[in-house]
């Protein structure tokens, strides 16, 4: 699994040539967002070179190959002409579809979920993130062992000796389940540690930064907290929740937390694995929802994040919507449109500092409301 992009991490000088495959929606998205553009960004983050795109406009999905026979032939020709050795599908494929497509197209096939998992594995730095990603990878791998078991020895820990009467596939499945049990136990221990830390912070105003990936959350975090958290113009530069204390004159200290970004079609396994990280969002007293003002699909970003927040059950948490990267917007009409469409939002540039003072004033207001509520709750009778 870790080598499914042909050892891109070890061979960054030689980028794999990839062709992207996606399904055309029945009606174009109102926000102009293109999911293949996002898939291209994901593939670029993983280290691939995009050499072509194939769009399936079929009315229904083929259960055996996902795309139709004619489109498979088009894909095979495109791979030959472009010299592509990797095909990336924008949707999750079943084990049978992956197997049939590789045979028919004559190229390695990966789906969106596997691509995102590869990026997360590359980006994970802390013990918690590494465990979370490995758990998601193994859960993805388990039903696909018939096709992929030869890669298992590269996952860490390796494959043990064959048990009496067991086939290699049965051994692999058993070892993965055993490894998953160990990882779940480790994550449970981390959850306990996080809960202890969380209890210590409940008496402090807790602000959590959420938003789409690569919208400048970490840069804004650094601007507000005066910190030096790693930032990069790539998807998922941040996987670990990072917390700093911030002082608001007249109110006191608050806690500011940066979190992993969201994307469309975020793999369910990752959402489940990163539940401890997302716990920071659940316990926040206020949210900073950051979107990219310069992105063509900014409305889609906002909608996607709002859907995730609603799924997490935090849609009632006081939220300040922040449109970041205004320094990259050349047409003022775009900014006027954002203010009109999203009343109460704040326009900022974490790079130049534009709008950050206004944002801090909004946070002070939320801090003040939180303090008043605490005083009222503590008042006798």
Backbone torsions as a table, in degrees:
resi	resn	phi	psi	omega
1	UNK	NA	-44.7	-178.3
2	UNK	-67.3	-16.3	-178.8
3	UNK	-110.7	17.4	-175.0
4	UNK	-67.3	-19.2	174.3
5	UNK	-98.4	31.7	174.2
6	UNK	57.0	48.4	175.7
7	UNK	56.5	46.0	179.6
8	UNK	-59.4	-35.6	-177.6
9	UNK	-61.9	-36.6	-177.0
10	UNK	-90.1	-11.9	-176.1
11	UNK	-127.8	46.4	-175.4
12	UNK	-63.8	-21.0	178.7
13	UNK	-69.5	-25.3	179.3
14	UNK	-115.5	97.1	-179.6
15	UNK	-75.2	137.9	174.8
16	UNK	-71.7	141.4	177.1
17	UNK	-87.3	124.1	-173.5
18	UNK	-124.2	144.7	172.3
19	UNK	-112.4	134.1	-179.1
20	UNK	-96.6	142.7	178.9
21	UNK	-129.0	129.3	179.7
22	UNK	-142.7	162.7	177.1
23	UNK	-95.3	131.7	177.3
24	UNK	-77.6	130.1	179.1
25	UNK	-68.3	154.5	179.4
26	UNK	-59.0	-38.8	176.0
27	UNK	-130.1	137.1	-179.6
28	UNK	-59.0	143.6	177.6
29	UNK	-61.7	140.5	-177.1
30	UNK	-64.6	-24.6	-178.0
31	UNK	-89.1	0.9	178.2
32	UNK	76.4	6.7	-177.9
33	UNK	-69.1	143.7	178.7
34	UNK	-121.2	113.8	-175.5
35	UNK	-67.4	-25.3	176.4
36	UNK	-70.5	-29.6	173.8
37	UNK	-63.3	-42.0	178.0
38	UNK	-66.7	-39.5	177.7
39	UNK	-62.8	-37.1	177.3
40	UNK	-62.4	-40.6	178.2
41	UNK	-65.1	-39.1	177.8
42	UNK	-63.6	-46.2	-179.8
43	UNK	-63.9	-38.1	177.3
44	UNK	-64.3	-41.3	177.1
45	UNK	-60.4	-37.4	179.7
46	UNK	-73.7	-19.0	177.1
47	UNK	111.9	14.0	-178.7
48	UNK	-94.2	156.4	174.4
49	UNK	-105.8	121.2	-176.9
50	UNK	-80.3	121.3	-177.9
51	UNK	-118.3	2.0	178.8
52	UNK	178.6	163.9	177.8
53	UNK	-137.2	143.2	175.7
54	UNK	-129.4	127.7	-178.0
55	UNK	-114.9	126.0	178.3
56	UNK	-93.6	120.3	179.5
57	UNK	-106.7	17.7	179.1
58	UNK	-64.4	147.9	-176.2
59	UNK	-73.4	-27.2	-179.2
60	UNK	-139.3	159.6	-176.9
61	UNK	-84.0	133.6	175.4
62	UNK	-75.5	121.9	-175.8
63	UNK	-64.7	-23.2	-177.2
64	UNK	-94.5	-30.0	-176.2
65	UNK	-133.3	4.0	179.5
66	UNK	70.0	-50.0	177.8
67	UNK	-108.7	162.9	-177.3
68	UNK	-74.1	167.7	-176.9
69	UNK	-61.1	-41.9	179.7
70	UNK	-62.8	-38.5	179.7
71	UNK	-71.2	-32.6	176.1
72	UNK	-63.4	-42.6	178.6
73	UNK	-64.2	-40.3	176.1
74	UNK	-61.8	-40.1	179.1
75	UNK	-65.7	-41.9	179.5
76	UNK	-61.9	-43.3	178.5
77	UNK	-65.2	-40.5	-179.8
78	UNK	-62.7	-38.8	178.6
79	UNK	-64.6	-42.8	-179.8
80	UNK	-64.5	-45.4	-176.5
81	UNK	-67.9	-37.9	-176.6
82	UNK	-91.9	-6.1	-176.3
83	UNK	66.4	31.8	-177.8
84	UNK	-78.2	136.8	177.1
85	UNK	-113.5	6.2	-178.9
86	UNK	-145.1	136.6	175.5
87	UNK	-122.6	128.4	-177.5
88	UNK	-115.3	118.9	178.1
89	UNK	-90.7	144.0	-177.0
90	UNK	-81.5	-4.1	179.5
91	UNK	-124.5	162.6	177.8
92	UNK	-76.5	132.6	-178.9
93	UNK	-105.8	150.1	176.4
94	UNK	-77.0	161.4	178.0
95	UNK	-55.1	-41.2	-179.9
96	UNK	-66.2	-41.2	178.7
97	UNK	-62.9	-42.6	177.7
98	UNK	-59.7	-45.3	-178.1
99	UNK	-64.9	-45.9	-177.9
100	UNK	-68.1	-37.4	-179.3
101	UNK	-67.9	-41.1	179.0
102	UNK	-62.0	-39.2	179.8
103	UNK	-68.3	-40.8	-176.0
104	UNK	-78.1	-37.6	-174.8
105	UNK	-88.3	-19.9	179.9
106	UNK	70.7	27.8	178.7
107	UNK	-145.0	161.1	175.9
108	UNK	-69.9	136.6	-178.6
109	UNK	-116.8	131.6	168.9
110	UNK	-131.4	156.7	178.6
111	UNK	-106.7	177.4	-175.8
112	UNK	-59.1	-41.3	-179.1
113	UNK	-61.3	-45.7	-178.7
114	UNK	-65.5	-35.7	178.2
115	UNK	-64.2	-46.2	-180.0
116	UNK	-64.3	-40.5	178.2
117	UNK	-62.3	-38.3	178.8
118	UNK	-63.8	-42.2	179.1
119	UNK	-64.4	-43.4	179.8
120	UNK	-62.4	-39.6	178.4
121	UNK	-63.1	-36.8	179.8
122	UNK	-70.5	-35.5	-174.2
123	UNK	-88.2	-21.7	-175.8
124	UNK	-62.7	128.9	-178.7
125	UNK	-118.8	-39.5	-177.0
126	UNK	-86.5	163.7	179.3
127	UNK	-58.5	-43.0	-178.4
128	UNK	-63.0	-48.4	-178.6
129	UNK	-62.6	-40.2	-180.0
130	UNK	-62.8	-41.4	179.1
131	UNK	-66.1	-43.7	-179.2
132	UNK	-61.1	-44.3	-179.2
133	UNK	-67.9	-43.3	-179.7
134	UNK	-61.6	-38.8	178.0
135	UNK	-62.0	-46.4	179.4
136	UNK	-63.5	-39.1	178.8
137	UNK	-63.1	-45.5	-178.2
138	UNK	-66.9	-38.0	178.4
139	UNK	-66.3	-33.8	175.9
140	UNK	-70.7	-39.2	-174.8
141	UNK	-72.1	-34.5	-170.8
142	UNK	-51.6	-52.1	-179.2
143	UNK	-75.5	-4.4	-177.0
144	UNK	-109.1	13.3	-174.8
145	UNK	-62.7	-32.6	-178.9
146	UNK	-55.6	-36.0	-179.2
147	UNK	-92.7	-30.6	-165.9
148	UNK	-115.2	5.6	-169.1
149	UNK	-61.4	-22.9	-178.9
150	UNK	-66.5	-18.3	-179.6
151	UNK	-88.7	-7.6	-170.3
152	UNK	-64.2	-34.3	-176.9
153	UNK	-63.8	-13.7	-179.4
154	UNK	-91.4	0.8	-174.1
155	UNK	-86.4	-1.4	-178.0
156	UNK	96.7	129.6	-177.9
157	UNK	90.9	-34.7	174.6
158	UNK	71.3	-176.6	-179.8
159	UNK	-104.4	133.8	-179.7
160	UNK	-80.5	-175.9	179.9
161	UNK	-71.5	153.8	-177.3
162	UNK	-70.3	134.0	178.6
163	UNK	-79.2	161.7	-178.8
164	UNK	-60.7	125.5	175.2
165	UNK	76.9	4.2	-178.7
166	UNK	-102.5	142.2	172.2
167	UNK	-79.4	164.4	179.4
168	UNK	-60.3	-38.5	179.6
169	UNK	-62.2	-41.5	178.3
170	UNK	-65.1	-39.3	177.3
171	UNK	-61.6	-46.3	-178.8
172	UNK	-59.3	-45.0	-179.6
173	UNK	-62.5	-43.5	-179.7
174	UNK	-63.5	-43.0	-178.7
175	UNK	-66.3	-36.9	178.2
176	UNK	-65.4	-43.2	179.4
177	UNK	-63.5	-38.3	177.4
178	UNK	-65.1	-43.0	179.1
179	UNK	-64.5	-40.2	178.3
180	UNK	-61.7	-39.6	178.8
181	UNK	-61.9	-40.6	178.8
182	UNK	-65.8	-43.5	-178.9
183	UNK	-65.0	-41.1	179.2
184	UNK	-62.8	-38.0	178.0
185	UNK	-65.0	-41.3	178.1
186	UNK	-64.3	-42.0	179.3
187	UNK	-66.1	-34.5	176.9
188	UNK	-63.0	-40.3	177.7
189	UNK	-64.4	-40.6	178.0
190	UNK	-64.9	-39.0	177.4
191	UNK	-58.9	-41.0	179.6
192	UNK	-64.0	-44.1	178.1
193	UNK	-61.4	-41.7	-179.3
194	UNK	-66.1	-36.4	179.3
195	UNK	-64.9	-38.5	177.7
196	UNK	-63.6	-44.3	178.0
197	UNK	-64.0	-37.9	-178.9
198	UNK	-64.5	-40.4	179.7
199	UNK	-61.0	-35.6	180.0
200	UNK	-67.9	-24.6	-175.8
201	UNK	-96.3	-4.5	-173.5
202	UNK	-68.7	-16.5	176.9
203	UNK	-89.9	3.4	-178.3
204	UNK	-117.7	141.8	178.1
205	UNK	-61.8	123.6	-171.9
206	UNK	-112.2	114.9	179.0
207	UNK	-108.7	132.5	-178.8
208	UNK	-122.7	129.8	178.0
209	UNK	-91.6	123.6	178.3
210	UNK	-127.4	168.7	177.6
211	UNK	151.8	178.5	178.1
212	UNK	-65.1	157.4	178.1
213	UNK	-70.6	145.1	176.0
214	UNK	62.9	38.7	175.5
215	UNK	-106.2	2.5	178.0
216	UNK	96.8	22.8	-179.0
217	UNK	-61.5	-46.1	-177.5
218	UNK	-68.9	-34.7	176.8
219	UNK	-65.9	-40.8	177.1
220	UNK	-67.0	-39.1	176.2
221	UNK	-57.3	-47.0	179.4
222	UNK	-62.4	-39.8	-179.6
223	UNK	-63.7	-43.1	-177.1
224	UNK	-75.8	-42.8	-173.2
225	UNK	-90.1	-7.9	-175.6
226	UNK	62.9	37.5	-174.2
227	UNK	-107.0	-178.7	-180.0
228	UNK	-131.7	44.6	178.2
229	UNK	-65.2	141.5	-178.2
230	UNK	-58.2	132.7	175.4
231	UNK	-131.9	150.5	178.4
232	UNK	-160.2	147.3	179.7
233	UNK	-81.8	60.1	178.1
234	UNK	-139.5	157.2	176.7
235	UNK	-69.5	141.7	176.5
236	UNK	59.1	43.4	173.5
237	UNK	-66.2	-26.6	179.9
238	UNK	-115.3	122.3	174.4
239	UNK	-113.8	-24.1	-175.1
240	UNK	-103.0	140.1	174.8
241	UNK	-68.5	126.2	179.9
242	UNK	-116.3	132.3	-175.7
243	UNK	-122.5	137.7	175.3
244	UNK	-136.7	153.7	174.7
245	UNK	-88.8	139.1	-179.7
246	UNK	-127.3	135.0	-178.5
247	UNK	-101.5	128.1	175.8
248	UNK	-110.0	110.9	-178.9
249	UNK	-53.7	131.7	179.6
250	UNK	89.6	-14.0	-178.0
251	UNK	-122.1	-38.4	179.5
252	UNK	118.8	-160.7	-176.6
253	UNK	-87.4	145.4	174.3
254	UNK	-130.8	167.5	177.8
255	UNK	-112.9	128.7	179.3
256	UNK	-114.9	128.4	-176.7
257	UNK	-123.7	132.2	174.9
258	UNK	-99.0	139.6	-175.1
259	UNK	-128.5	169.5	177.1
260	UNK	-64.9	144.2	-178.8
261	UNK	-81.3	162.5	178.5
262	UNK	-103.7	160.7	171.9
263	UNK	-140.8	167.4	171.0
264	UNK	-64.9	147.0	177.5
265	UNK	55.2	40.7	177.0
266	UNK	-62.7	123.5	-176.6
267	UNK	-53.0	133.7	-177.5
268	UNK	-60.3	-35.7	-179.7
269	UNK	-61.7	-35.0	178.7
270	UNK	-72.0	-39.3	178.4
271	UNK	-60.1	-43.8	-179.9
272	UNK	-67.4	-42.8	-177.6
273	UNK	-66.6	-33.5	-176.6
274	UNK	-94.6	25.2	-178.2
275	UNK	-61.8	-33.4	179.8
276	UNK	-66.0	-40.3	177.4
277	UNK	-65.8	-42.8	-179.4
278	UNK	-69.9	-15.5	176.8
279	UNK	-58.7	-30.2	177.3
280	UNK	-59.3	-37.3	179.8
281	UNK	-67.7	-40.1	-177.6
282	UNK	-64.1	-30.5	-174.7
283	UNK	-98.6	5.1	-177.7
284	UNK	-71.4	145.5	173.5
285	UNK	-88.4	-21.9	176.7
286	UNK	-152.7	146.8	179.5
287	UNK	-116.3	140.1	168.5
288	UNK	-105.0	106.1	179.6
289	UNK	-92.5	108.0	-174.3
290	UNK	-100.8	131.8	176.2
291	UNK	-127.9	163.1	-177.5
292	UNK	-94.7	107.0	-177.6
293	UNK	-62.2	-25.6	-176.0
294	UNK	-91.4	-3.8	-177.4
295	UNK	-79.2	136.2	178.2
296	UNK	-60.4	-33.3	-178.6
297	UNK	-103.6	39.1	-175.3
298	UNK	-61.6	-36.3	178.7
299	UNK	-62.7	-38.2	177.7
300	UNK	-66.8	-35.9	175.5
301	UNK	-59.1	-49.0	-178.1
302	UNK	-60.8	-45.6	-178.9
303	UNK	-62.6	-42.8	-179.7
304	UNK	-61.8	-47.2	-178.5
305	UNK	-66.4	-41.3	178.6
306	UNK	-61.3	-37.0	178.6
307	UNK	-65.6	-40.9	178.5
308	UNK	-65.6	-43.3	179.5
309	UNK	-62.9	-37.7	177.8
310	UNK	-66.9	-39.6	178.2
311	UNK	-63.8	-34.0	178.6
312	UNK	-77.5	-12.8	179.1
313	UNK	82.7	28.0	-178.6
314	UNK	-119.5	20.3	-178.1
315	UNK	-65.4	-18.0	179.3
316	UNK	-90.9	-7.0	178.2
317	UNK	-66.8	133.2	177.6
318	UNK	-51.4	126.7	-173.5
319	UNK	-131.5	134.3	174.2
320	UNK	-107.4	118.3	178.8
321	UNK	-84.2	124.2	-175.2
322	UNK	-119.7	120.9	173.6
323	UNK	-96.6	106.2	-175.3
324	UNK	-92.9	172.9	178.3
325	UNK	65.9	32.1	179.4
326	UNK	-65.2	-20.0	177.6
327	UNK	-67.3	-15.5	178.9
328	UNK	-96.0	-2.5	180.0
329	UNK	-90.8	117.3	-177.1
330	UNK	-87.9	-26.1	-177.4
331	UNK	-101.1	115.2	-179.9
332	UNK	-61.8	-24.5	-179.7
333	UNK	-62.3	-30.0	178.1
334	UNK	-64.5	-42.3	-179.5
335	UNK	-68.6	-40.4	176.6
336	UNK	-61.4	-39.5	180.0
337	UNK	-64.5	-39.1	178.5
338	UNK	-65.3	-42.8	178.6
339	UNK	-63.0	-38.6	-179.1
340	UNK	-70.7	-40.2	-177.5
341	UNK	-77.0	-26.6	-177.1
342	UNK	-130.2	75.4	179.8
343	UNK	-57.8	137.2	179.4
344	UNK	90.6	-5.4	178.5
345	UNK	-75.2	161.9	-179.4
346	UNK	-118.7	133.6	179.2
347	UNK	-100.5	124.7	-175.3
348	UNK	-136.3	165.1	165.4
349	UNK	-132.3	109.6	180.0
350	UNK	-66.7	-22.0	-179.5
351	UNK	-76.9	-47.8	-176.8
352	UNK	-92.6	-19.2	-177.6
353	UNK	93.2	-3.1	179.6
354	UNK	-59.6	130.4	176.2
355	UNK	79.9	-5.6	-176.5
356	UNK	-68.9	-36.5	177.5
357	UNK	-61.7	-41.7	177.1
358	UNK	-62.2	-40.2	178.7
359	UNK	-64.0	-41.9	178.7
360	UNK	-63.6	-36.1	176.7
361	UNK	-63.9	-39.3	177.6
362	UNK	-64.6	-38.8	178.4
363	UNK	-68.0	-37.3	176.1
364	UNK	-61.5	-40.0	179.1
365	UNK	-63.2	-42.8	178.5
366	UNK	-66.9	-37.7	177.5
367	UNK	-62.0	-44.7	179.5
368	UNK	-62.0	-42.3	178.5
369	UNK	-63.0	-39.7	179.2
370	UNK	-64.3	-42.7	179.0
371	UNK	-63.5	-41.8	179.0
372	UNK	-63.1	-40.6	179.6
373	UNK	-65.1	-38.8	178.7
374	UNK	-65.5	-40.4	179.4
375	UNK	-65.0	-42.3	179.2
376	UNK	-64.5	-39.6	-180.0
377	UNK	-67.7	-30.3	-178.5
378	UNK	-85.5	-14.2	-177.0
379	UNK	-67.3	138.9	-180.0
380	UNK	-68.7	143.6	175.7
381	UNK	67.4	NA	NA
